[in-house]
Amino acid sequence: MAYILLYVDDIILIASSDVIHMTIISLLSSEFSMKDLGSLHYFLGIVVSHHIGGLFLSQRKYAAKMIERVGMTTCKSSSTPVDTKSKLSANSSAPCADPSHY
């Protein structure tokens, strides 16, 4: 299995095996001029950090740039009234009778 994310002239390729990964790169390279930049670190304003458990995606850099652009860097921060201890889980209640409404 493989996933390809394409945006203008940037491609992110994720494959379930190295063989599939190299096959897709080979096929794409035979049709288009391209180069492999290695592991993903930054894409469309999203910083990607690699960890043992997976990937961490952050838009901190993008948000800081937007705050600076609109001249709000000297504003005081405010806490957000969001419950950080979610009480929902996949098994907490019966499945929805007709999920097509959602």
C-alpha positions as CSV (number, residue, x, y, z in Angstrom):
1,M,0.0,0.0,0.0
2,A,1.2,3.5,-0.8
3,Y,0.0,7.0,-0.4
4,I,1.1,9.9,-2.5
5,L,0.4,13.5,-1.6
6,L,1.0,15.9,-4.4
7,Y,0.9,19.7,-4.2
8,V,2.1,21.7,-7.2
9,D,5.7,20.4,-7.6
10,D,6.1,18.7,-4.2
11,I,5.4,15.0,-3.6
12,I,5.2,13.1,-0.3
13,L,5.3,9.4,-0.8
14,I,4.5,6.9,2.0
15,A,4.7,3.2,1.3
16,S,4.2,0.1,3.3
17,S,7.5,-1.4,2.2
18,D,10.8,-0.3,0.7
19,V,10.2,-2.4,-2.4
20,I,6.9,-0.5,-3.2
21,H,8.6,2.8,-2.3
22,M,11.5,2.2,-4.7
23,T,9.2,0.9,-7.4
24,I,7.0,4.0,-7.3
25,I,10.1,6.3,-7.3
26,S,11.5,4.5,-10.2
27,L,8.3,4.8,-12.2
28,L,7.9,8.5,-11.4
29,S,11.6,9.2,-12.2
30,S,11.2,7.6,-15.6
31,E,8.4,10.1,-16.5
32,F,9.5,13.2,-14.6
33,S,12.6,15.0,-13.5
34,M,12.7,14.6,-9.8
35,K,15.0,14.1,-6.8
36,D,14.6,12.4,-3.4
37,L,15.1,14.9,-0.6
38,G,15.0,12.2,2.1
39,S,12.9,12.2,5.2
40,L,10.1,14.8,5.5
41,H,10.8,17.7,7.8
42,Y,8.6,20.6,6.5
43,F,5.7,20.8,4.2
44,L,3.1,23.5,3.5
45,G,3.8,25.3,6.8
46,I,3.8,22.1,8.8
47,V,6.9,21.0,10.7
48,V,7.3,17.2,10.9
49,S,9.3,15.7,13.8
50,H,10.2,12.0,13.7
51,H,9.8,10.1,17.0
52,I,10.0,6.4,18.0
53,G,6.2,6.3,18.2
54,G,5.6,8.0,14.9
55,L,5.4,11.6,13.6
56,F,4.6,14.8,15.3
57,L,3.0,17.5,13.1
58,S,3.2,21.1,14.3
59,Q,2.1,24.5,12.8
60,R,3.8,26.5,15.6
61,K,6.2,28.2,13.1
62,Y,3.3,29.1,10.7
63,A,1.2,30.4,13.6
64,A,4.1,32.5,14.9
65,K,4.5,34.0,11.4
66,M,0.8,34.8,11.2
67,I,0.8,36.5,14.6
68,E,3.8,38.6,13.5
69,R,2.2,39.4,10.1
70,V,-0.9,40.9,11.8
71,G,1.1,42.8,14.4
72,M,0.1,40.8,17.5
73,T,3.5,39.7,18.8
74,T,3.2,42.0,21.8
75,C,-0.3,40.8,22.8
76,K,-0.8,38.8,26.0
77,S,-1.8,35.2,25.7
78,S,-5.0,33.8,27.1
79,S,-5.9,30.4,28.2
80,T,-8.4,28.5,26.0
81,P,-11.4,26.9,27.8
82,V,-10.9,23.4,26.2
83,D,-11.2,20.2,28.1
84,T,-7.8,18.6,27.7
85,K,-8.8,15.3,29.4
86,S,-11.2,13.9,26.7
87,K,-13.7,11.4,28.1
88,L,-14.7,10.0,24.7
89,S,-13.4,6.7,23.3
90,A,-14.3,4.4,20.4
91,N,-15.9,2.0,22.9
92,S,-17.6,4.5,25.3
93,S,-21.1,4.1,23.7
94,A,-23.0,2.2,21.1
95,P,-22.3,3.0,17.5
96,C,-24.6,5.5,15.7
97,A,-27.6,3.8,14.2
98,D,-27.3,5.7,10.9
99,P,-23.9,7.3,10.4
100,S,-24.8,8.6,6.9
101,H,-26.4,11.7,8.6
102,Y,-22.9,12.7,9.6
